[in-house]
Amino acid sequence: MYDVSEPKALRKVHKVLRAWGKPVQYSVFRVRGTARALARLRFGLTGLITLEDRLMFIQLCPGCATRVTIQGKDMAVDLEPPPFRIV
């Protein structure tokens, strides 16, 4: 998940995340990858944002991933088998 205030940086962060994963909402992405690949993604995104911006990585263990529930209108979240990470 991210919250970036500067429009140019916002577009860059969104573009990078679209290349790595699937959007759940505009600023929420589901990304699958090895620990090394996700560390590389995190490093790259950190270089695009300022101290006022926010970037949140949440790693879901296989057990947690199977307990994800969605209420209300379907968000078209294709929950693939674990492991997956929401970024």
C-alpha positions as CSV (number, residue, x, y, z in Angstrom):
1,M,0.0,0.0,0.0
2,Y,1.2,3.5,-0.6
3,D,0.3,7.1,-0.1
4,V,2.4,9.4,-2.2
5,S,1.7,13.2,-2.3
6,E,3.8,14.4,-5.3
7,P,2.0,13.5,-8.6
8,K,5.1,12.6,-10.6
9,A,6.4,10.3,-7.9
10,L,2.8,8.8,-7.5
11,R,2.8,7.9,-11.2
12,K,6.2,6.3,-11.0
13,V,5.3,4.2,-7.9
14,H,2.1,3.1,-9.5
15,K,3.9,2.2,-12.7
16,V,6.5,0.1,-10.9
17,L,3.9,-1.7,-8.9
18,R,1.8,-2.5,-11.9
19,A,4.9,-4.2,-13.4
20,W,5.4,-6.3,-10.3
21,G,1.9,-7.2,-9.3
22,K,-1.9,-7.0,-9.6
23,P,-3.8,-4.0,-8.2
24,V,-6.4,-4.6,-5.6
25,Q,-7.3,-1.0,-5.3
26,Y,-5.5,2.1,-6.8
27,S,-2.9,2.2,-4.1
28,V,-3.0,-1.4,-3.0
29,F,-1.2,-4.1,-4.9
30,R,-0.7,-7.9,-4.5
31,V,2.8,-8.9,-5.4
32,R,4.3,-12.4,-5.4
33,G,8.0,-12.9,-5.3
34,T,11.0,-14.3,-3.4
35,A,12.3,-12.5,-0.4
36,R,15.2,-11.2,-2.4
37,A,13.0,-9.9,-5.3
38,L,10.7,-8.1,-2.8
39,A,13.7,-6.6,-1.1
40,R,14.8,-5.2,-4.5
41,L,11.3,-3.9,-5.1
42,R,11.2,-2.2,-1.7
43,F,14.6,-0.6,-2.2
44,G,13.5,0.7,-5.6
45,L,10.3,2.2,-4.3
46,T,12.0,3.8,-1.3
47,G,14.1,5.7,-3.8
48,L,11.0,7.2,-5.4
49,I,9.3,8.6,-2.3
50,T,10.0,11.3,0.3
51,L,9.9,11.2,4.1
52,E,6.3,12.6,4.0
53,D,5.1,9.7,1.9
54,R,4.0,6.3,3.1
55,L,4.8,2.8,1.8
56,M,3.6,-0.3,3.6
57,F,4.6,-3.9,3.0
58,I,2.5,-6.7,4.6
59,Q,3.7,-10.2,4.3
60,L,1.0,-12.9,4.6
61,C,2.0,-16.3,5.8
62,P,0.3,-19.3,4.1
63,G,-2.1,-19.7,7.0
64,C,-3.0,-16.0,7.0
65,A,-3.5,-15.9,3.3
66,T,-6.1,-18.7,3.5
67,R,-8.1,-16.7,6.0
68,V,-8.5,-13.5,3.9
69,T,-12.1,-12.6,3.6
70,I,-13.8,-10.0,1.5
71,Q,-17.2,-8.5,2.4
72,G,-19.4,-6.4,0.2
73,K,-18.9,-5.9,-3.5
74,D,-16.4,-8.3,-5.0
75,M,-13.0,-6.5,-5.4
76,A,-11.9,-9.0,-8.1
77,V,-9.1,-10.2,-5.9
78,D,-7.9,-13.5,-7.4
79,L,-6.5,-15.1,-4.3
80,E,-3.9,-17.5,-5.7
81,P,-2.5,-20.2,-3.5
82,P,-0.1,-18.9,-0.9
83,P,2.5,-17.4,-0.6
84,F,1.4,-14.0,-1.8
85,R,2.1,-10.6,-0.4
86,I,0.0,-7.5,-0.6
87,V,2.0,-4.4,-1.2
